[in-house]
Amino acid sequence: MIEGNDRNQSPGYWTGFYVIILFFVVYALLLIYRTSFTLDGVRYFSLADDPMIAMNYAKNLIAGHGLSWNLGERVEGYSNPLWMLYMAFFHIFGIPASKIALGIQLSGLIILIINLHLVRKIASQVSRGSRVVIFIAASLTAFYFSINYWTLHGFEAGLVTLLINWAVWQLLKAEVRHSFSWSPYFILGAGTLVRMDLAVPLMAIMFYSAWVDKPNRIRHVLWGVGILAAFFTSQTIFRLAYFGDIMPNTYYLKMTGYPLLLRFTRGILVFLLFFLKSNALILSLPLFLLFRPDRNRPVIFYWLAAGQTLYSIYVGGDSWEWLGICNRFIVIIMPLYFILIGLAFYRFRLWLRQKIAVYRRAFDYLIPAGFLAVALFLVNPIIGAQDVSSWLLLKPPMQILEHRNELEFGRIVGQMTNPGARIAVVWAGTVPYFIEDRYYIDLLGRCDKKIARERMRTFDEVPDLGRDNNFLHSRFTFFYPGHMKYDYAYSIGVLKPDIVMSVWGKLGDENESMPYLRADYLALIIDNHPLAVRKNSDKVNWALLYSWMKADNKSR
């Protein structure tokens, strides 16, 4: 491959690229603003519920309580240790709780901008500096809703993507120099501190390099395996010493207690649905390059895409495919795939130009611009007006209203309980972070060792809510990782929460929680929020509760 030389690019090249950056920054800032909401005149910036679990660990760590979700309990309920420590950095400065998530979001924007520069460099190198390839890859990456959604909602997806692209950039530079480089292995090995999943692209790069770089084959294997083993071993030693476990609690929750074959079938189906919803024709364009005798093909991109696809299938996909976005295991490889799409279009355009005699400017400007406009729409998994509205920010992004309602409900529960009250939650991030001095019971087991090690429920055992929000209605394809383990006999019957804010399903519906709720709890509706209150609890402000109930009755 021939490396593009940025210094020889025309001023128009830089102007065009920085226009993309400018539009992206405006779009991202609007997206961040659309994820905020107001309560009692205060604007809150809140991340998605899962990152808010890590934020709770970060807050407790800086407050001197160690790595804990509930104070004094050592359960590794996060799967992104270095990202959690990065979140802890923001808690040093005493930023108000309503605004601290904004710092995480703005830093996510910076990460995405750096990532765009890496995409530009990689695209320039593999295409010999083609502006068409660079602009297509950069534009598709900048306005790919999935990566923006995950990153600006507080997930580590943007940082993981940046680390993969950085490692690939180092690998391509070494290929140009015909030399060996250990830096891709170190970047991705250190990246396993962000997410252990980065072992997958590290191994993909190692196998690819050992295959194509025969003189250094042994060095690639030794460095790849050695660095991965060093980082995995250090994490395992710390985890055993601090949490008493070999793997994070989220591993036991999502990867144990369910038939492997059923996990595979679900992973295959959600990938096929993603492929079709993102427009199979556009995503198939890179296959055009595989049938061309071109020694400059970036084969490593295909290895990485295949590795992440197989990994996504192996783990059964993500929990959020029903939202209509690319899952977190595949989205991190999409910028490299967008480079392949740009490269395939560029090669196809050259071939077409030789076959058809038309005005040259059509090939230089009009056709690439038209393709980019169509591709921007088609690569995003958009079906229907609702998806278009989210992508164009015509309405708050997915689940933002739920975040607001959850925090509003949590504030009500905080007012009606005394410090030390035991509160059972399904959403284990937002409320525990904002409503302090309470003991929380995680009904879905992300921060509960006992539940995480139980078996998962099968299709016939999950509540109807889990099916309504999922397009997978077969027992052979249903899998909702992180949401299929719960034990009400333990969480409600034994732990006896003072307040049950929700269950997996709907409070009041006939499900496994009802025998325990009927026996010891009052079913109430406060400000249109159903909840269950333990009878005779000394942690509940009964006078305030009764006054609210009377006010609700009068308003009706």
CORGIQUI-V77066 format. One record per residue. RES is the residue in one small letter. PHI is phi as a letter, one per 20 degrees, with the letter a starting at -180 (none if undefined). PSI is psi in whole degrees, 0 to 359 (none if undefined). D_CENTER is the distance of its C-alpha to the mean C-alpha in Angstrom with 1 decimal. Layout:
res;phi;psi;d_center
RES;PHI;PSI;D_CENTER
RES;PHI;PSI;D_CENTER
This chain:
res;phi;psi;d_center
m;none;146;32.4
i;d;127;33.9
e;f;130;32.1
g;f;145;32.1
n;d;108;34.0
d;f;329;32.5
r;f;338;35.8
n;e;2;37.5
q;f;147;35.2
s;f;160;37.0
p;g;326;36.5
g;f;327;35.3
y;f;311;32.4
w;f;323;31.2
t;f;313;31.9
g;f;318;29.8
f;f;318;26.8
y;f;338;27.0
v;f;319;27.3
i;g;314;23.9
i;f;316;22.6
l;f;311;24.5
f;f;323;23.3
f;f;316;19.7
v;f;317;20.2
v;f;315;21.9
y;f;315;19.3
a;f;320;16.5
l;f;321;18.8
l;f;322;19.6
l;f;316;16.0
i;f;315;15.7
y;f;322;19.1
r;f;343;18.2
t;e;356;15.5
s;e;168;18.4
f;b;167;21.2
t;d;142;24.7
l;c;123;26.3
d;l;40;30.0
g;n;1;30.1
v;d;130;27.3
r;e;125;24.2
y;d;136;21.0
f;d;119;17.7
s;c;136;15.1
l;f;174;11.4
a;f;163;9.4
d;f;319;11.1
d;f;311;9.0
p;f;333;8.9
m;f;338;12.5
i;f;312;13.4
a;f;324;12.9
m;f;324;14.8
n;f;319;17.5
y;f;317;18.0
a;f;316;18.2
k;f;314;20.8
n;f;326;22.8
l;f;312;22.9
i;f;331;24.4
a;f;357;26.7
g;n;16;28.2
h;d;8;26.9
g;m;189;25.1
l;e;92;21.7
s;b;147;21.8
w;e;306;20.2
n;e;135;23.7
l;g;132;26.3
g;n;351;28.2
e;d;130;25.8
r;d;93;24.2
v;c;125;21.2
e;e;83;18.1
g;e;12;15.6
y;d;159;12.7
s;c;18;11.2
n;c;67;10.9
p;g;315;14.6
l;f;325;15.1
w;f;322;12.3
m;f;319;13.9
l;f;326;17.2
y;f;319;16.3
m;f;323;15.5
a;f;327;18.9
f;g;321;20.6
f;f;339;20.3
h;e;355;21.9
i;f;331;25.0
f;e;5;26.3
g;m;30;26.8
i;f;138;24.7
p;g;144;25.0
a;g;329;22.2
s;f;344;21.9
k;d;348;21.2
i;f;329;19.4
a;f;333;15.8
l;f;322;17.3
g;f;319;17.8
i;f;318;14.2
q;f;317;13.4
l;f;323;16.5
s;f;328;15.7
g;f;323;12.3
l;f;317;14.8
i;f;318;17.0
i;g;317;14.5
l;f;325;14.0
i;f;315;17.8
i;f;321;18.5
n;f;321;16.2
l;f;323;18.4
h;f;323;21.4
l;f;320;20.4
v;f;318;19.9
r;f;314;23.3
k;f;314;24.9
i;f;316;23.7
a;f;320;24.6
s;f;320;28.0
q;f;315;28.7
v;e;348;28.1
s;d;11;30.0
r;l;36;32.8
g;n;20;31.8
s;f;122;31.5
r;f;328;30.6
v;f;311;29.7
v;f;316;27.0
i;f;312;25.7
f;f;323;25.5
i;f;311;24.0
a;f;316;21.2
a;f;319;20.6
s;f;316;20.8
l;f;322;18.5
t;f;316;15.8
a;f;323;16.6
f;d;28;16.5
y;e;109;13.7
f;g;324;12.1
s;f;311;8.8
i;f;326;8.1
n;f;319;9.9
y;f;309;8.2
w;f;315;4.6
t;f;313;7.1
l;f;356;9.8
h;e;11;8.4
g;n;0;8.2
f;f;162;4.9
e;e;10;6.6
a;g;320;5.3
g;f;317;8.6
l;f;319;10.6
v;f;318;9.9
t;f;316;10.9
l;f;317;13.8
l;f;320;15.0
i;f;314;15.2
n;f;324;17.1
w;f;315;19.2
a;f;318;20.2
v;f;319;21.1
w;g;316;23.1
q;f;321;25.0
l;f;316;25.6
l;f;322;27.0
k;f;321;29.2
a;f;324;30.6
e;f;321;31.4
v;f;320;33.3
r;e;355;35.3
h;l;45;35.8
s;c;168;34.9
f;e;141;32.8
s;c;131;29.8
w;e;353;28.1
s;f;323;25.6
p;g;323;22.8
y;f;321;23.0
f;f;319;23.0
i;g;312;20.0
l;f;329;17.8
g;f;314;19.7
a;f;329;19.0
g;f;339;15.4
t;f;344;15.3
l;f;336;15.8
v;e;307;12.3
r;b;135;11.0
m;f;338;13.7
d;g;340;12.2
l;f;354;13.6
a;f;331;16.9
v;f;305;16.4
p;f;330;16.7
l;f;314;19.4
m;f;325;21.4
a;f;315;21.1
i;f;321;22.6
m;f;312;25.1
f;f;320;26.4
y;f;312;26.6
s;f;321;28.4
a;f;331;30.7
w;f;317;31.6
v;e;335;32.4
d;d;74;33.7
k;f;321;36.5
p;f;331;38.4
n;d;22;35.5
r;g;313;34.1
i;f;321;34.9
r;f;319;33.4
h;f;315;30.1
v;f;315;30.0
l;f;315;31.3
w;f;318;28.9
g;f;308;25.8
v;f;319;26.7
g;f;313;28.2
i;f;317;25.3
l;f;317;22.8
a;f;321;25.3
a;f;313;25.9
f;f;321;22.4
f;f;318;21.8
t;f;316;25.2
s;f;319;24.9
q;f;320;21.7
t;f;319;23.4
i;f;314;26.5
f;f;317;24.9
r;f;317;23.0
l;f;318;26.3
a;f;322;28.2
y;e;314;26.0
f;d;346;24.3
g;m;21;26.7
d;c;155;24.1
i;e;324;23.5
m;c;161;19.8
p;f;154;17.1
n;f;328;17.7
t;f;333;14.3
y;f;311;15.7
y;f;325;18.8
l;f;317;17.1
k;e;341;15.0
m;d;2;17.3
t;c;155;20.8
g;n;23;23.2
y;b;143;22.5
p;f;132;24.4
l;f;319;22.9
l;f;319;24.4
l;f;329;22.8
r;f;320;19.3
f;f;312;20.2
t;f;322;21.6
r;f;318;18.6
g;f;320;16.4
i;f;316;19.1
l;f;315;19.3
v;f;329;15.7
f;f;316;15.9
l;f;321;19.2
l;f;320;18.2
f;f;317;15.4
f;f;318;18.2
l;f;318;20.7
k;f;331;18.8
s;e;10;17.8
n;m;100;21.5
a;f;329;22.7
l;f;313;25.5
i;f;315;23.4
l;f;343;21.0
s;e;350;24.3
l;g;318;25.9
p;g;340;25.0
l;f;337;27.0
f;g;325;30.0
l;f;332;29.8
l;f;338;30.2
f;e;13;33.6
r;d;136;35.0
p;f;72;37.0
d;d;115;35.1
r;f;346;34.9
n;e;11;32.5
r;f;134;29.6
p;f;77;26.4
v;f;329;26.2
i;g;330;23.6
f;f;320;21.0
y;f;321;22.0
w;f;314;21.7
l;f;318;18.2
a;f;318;17.2
a;f;319;19.2
g;f;316;17.7
q;f;325;14.1
t;f;314;15.4
l;f;323;17.5
y;f;318;14.9
s;g;320;12.7
i;f;318;16.1
y;f;318;17.1
v;e;358;14.4
g;n;18;14.9
g;n;195;11.7
d;d;179;8.8
s;e;350;9.8
w;c;19;9.0
e;g;333;11.1
w;f;344;13.7
l;f;345;12.1
g;n;23;13.1
i;c;162;10.2
c;f;135;9.2
n;f;167;6.9
r;f;344;4.4
f;e;332;7.9
i;e;329;9.9
v;f;331;8.4
i;f;345;9.2
i;d;355;12.7
m;f;323;13.4
p;g;321;15.2
l;f;324;17.6
y;f;326;18.1
f;f;327;18.9
i;f;319;21.5
l;f;320;22.9
i;f;314;23.2
g;f;319;25.0
l;f;320;27.2
a;f;318;28.1
f;f;318;29.1
y;g;314;31.1
r;f;320;33.0
f;f;321;33.6
r;f;319;34.9
l;f;319;37.3
w;f;317;38.6
l;f;325;39.1
r;f;327;40.8
q;f;335;43.4
k;e;332;44.1
i;c;128;44.4
a;e;99;46.6
v;c;174;45.2
y;g;128;45.0
r;g;323;43.1
r;f;335;41.1
a;f;321;39.5
f;f;329;37.8
d;f;328;37.1
y;c;304;35.6
l;f;312;35.7
i;f;313;34.2
p;g;319;31.2
a;f;318;30.6
g;f;318;30.8
f;f;316;28.5
l;f;318;25.8
a;f;317;26.2
v;f;316;25.9
a;f;322;23.0
l;g;322;20.9
f;f;320;21.3
l;f;327;21.1
v;f;335;18.1
n;f;130;15.9
p;f;75;15.7
i;d;123;18.1
i;c;116;20.7
g;n;165;22.9
a;f;327;23.6
q;f;316;20.7
d;f;320;18.0
v;f;319;20.3
s;f;320;20.7
s;f;316;17.0
w;f;319;16.8
l;e;3;20.1
l;m;32;19.2
l;f;346;22.3
k;b;164;20.8
p;g;141;18.1
p;g;171;14.6
m;g;136;13.3
q;m;4;13.9
i;f;318;15.4
l;f;324;18.7
e;f;321;17.6
h;f;315;16.3
r;f;314;19.8
n;f;322;21.6
e;f;317;20.1
l;f;319;21.1
e;f;316;24.4
f;f;319;25.1
g;f;323;24.2
r;f;323;26.7
i;f;313;29.3
v;f;322;28.8
g;f;322;29.1
q;f;328;32.4
m;e;3;33.8
t;c;159;33.2
n;e;159;34.6
p;g;140;32.9
g;n;355;32.2
a;f;146;31.6
r;e;121;29.4
i;c;125;26.7
a;e;131;24.8
v;c;152;21.3
v;e;314;18.7
w;f;103;16.2
a;e;8;16.3
g;d;300;14.7
t;f;307;16.4
v;f;312;19.9
p;g;330;20.4
y;f;314;19.3
f;e;330;21.7
i;d;101;24.4
e;e;176;25.9
d;m;31;28.7
r;c;158;27.8
y;d;124;27.0
y;d;142;24.0
i;d;115;23.8
d;e;104;20.5
l;f;334;21.5
l;e;4;18.6
g;n;9;19.1
r;f;328;15.9
c;d;30;18.5
d;c;112;21.5
k;f;322;22.9
k;f;310;25.3
i;f;322;23.1
a;f;336;20.4
r;e;3;23.4
e;e;174;24.8
r;f;155;24.6
m;f;152;22.1
r;f;149;23.7
t;e;177;24.7
f;g;320;24.5
d;f;347;27.9
e;d;349;26.9
v;e;151;23.8
p;f;162;24.6
d;g;331;25.0
l;g;321;22.1
g;f;331;19.7
r;e;324;21.5
d;f;326;21.8
n;e;13;18.2
n;c;140;17.8
f;e;6;19.7
l;d;97;20.4
h;d;24;23.8
s;d;145;25.2
r;f;343;25.6
f;e;350;25.0
t;c;355;21.6
f;f;126;20.2
f;a;124;17.4
y;c;77;14.9
p;g;135;13.4
g;n;358;13.6
h;c;20;15.9
m;c;15;19.0
k;c;122;20.7
y;b;151;22.9
d;b;89;26.5
y;f;333;28.3
a;f;325;31.5
y;e;306;30.0
s;f;322;27.6
i;d;313;30.2
g;f;322;33.4
v;e;311;33.4
l;f;338;31.2
k;l;68;32.8
p;f;149;30.4
d;f;326;32.4
i;c;134;30.0
v;d;107;27.7
m;f;328;25.4
s;a;165;23.9
v;c;173;23.7
w;f;94;21.5
g;p;223;23.4
k;c;133;25.7
l;g;130;28.2
g;o;337;31.6
d;f;158;30.7
e;f;105;32.4
n;b;187;30.0
e;f;340;30.3
s;f;340;30.0
m;f;320;33.2
p;g;324;35.9
y;f;325;34.6
l;f;321;34.1
r;f;325;37.5
a;f;319;39.2
d;c;2;38.2
y;c;153;36.3
l;e;128;37.1
a;e;120;35.0
l;c;163;34.8
i;c;115;33.3
i;d;119;32.9
d;l;45;32.2
n;m;11;30.9
h;d;119;28.5
p;f;143;29.6
l;b;166;29.6
a;c;131;31.8
v;d;129;33.9
r;f;130;35.7
k;f;138;39.5
n;m;21;41.5
s;f;134;38.5
d;e;3;39.8
k;d;3;36.4
v;d;136;36.5
n;e;87;38.4
w;f;324;40.4
a;f;315;42.6
l;f;320;39.7
l;f;314;38.1
y;f;325;41.5
s;f;321;42.0
w;f;319;38.7
m;f;319;39.6
k;f;320;43.0
a;f;320;41.5
d;f;318;39.2
n;f;320;42.3
k;f;322;44.3
s;f;338;41.8
r;e;none;41.9
